[in-house]
Amino acid sequence: AFFANKVEHESRHCNSKGLQRQGSSSFDRVYTANQNCGHAYPTFLAVLWCAGLLCSQAPAAFAGLMYLFVRQKYFVGYLGERTQSTPGYLFGKRIILFLFLMSVAGILNYYLIFFFGSDFEIHIKTITSAISPLLLIP
């Protein structure tokens, strides 16, 4: 809602009708940042749900909240210089990778239970809980 509100505000500020891209460069930056964030959310939601369901809910929820803050930083950074958005983008990629690896670990654990009867769920939850605070390191 914050991103859409910014696009609407900038659209009104540029005196353009609708969401035409013929506005100023500030409108183009806001619109592009909004589109970039919108395109990244389906991937984020998929890996967040998979990590939470297949591996561990607490680290997945923590990583999800971190991702939302990082996307906010990316969006605000994109409004300034484009180089200001780079840290938020890279940080977001690292969080998506963490969630993806959690999902893969959960799937591997399921197949280990199914084929070999060994359950490593406690170990995986301990490792992900220990690694998730490392996401705070920039």
Secondary structure, DSSP 8 states (H G I E B T S, - for coil): -HHHHHHHHHHHHTT-STT-S-S-HHHHHHHHHHHHHHHHHHHHHHHHHHHHHHT-HHHHHHHHHHHHHHHHHHHHHHHS-GGGGHHHHHHHHHHHHHHHHHHHHHHHHHHHHHHH----HHHHHHHHHHHGGGGG--
